[in-house]
Amino acid sequence: MDGQRLNRLLLETVGAWDPFGCGNGAYEVEAIDVLQAVYDTDDARKLAARIQSIYEFAFDKPIPFRDCLKLAGRLLELKQSASCSLTS
């Protein structure tokens, strides 16, 4: 999988996540920040903390860490599977 395709897939995954029930397209800025965070770490807990921070800062609402951890795990799975296909 090439980098552009991975980025689209990551952004689609983050975009489908609607932690505050704001609807499709409400998190575009946050999705870009999360995309950058995915490339900054391979640790699910660190990524989850970053996701939590991004969304709580933007919406001034608490968000459960377990929800962020679930998303972080999925995003890192996608990143890992893409990197495996790039090296094959």
Secondary structure, 3 states (H helix, E strand, C coil): CCHHHHHHHHHHHHHHCCCCCCCCCCCHHHHHHHHHHHHHCCCHHHHHHHHHHHHHHHHCCCCCHHHHHHHHHHHHHHHHHHHHHHHC
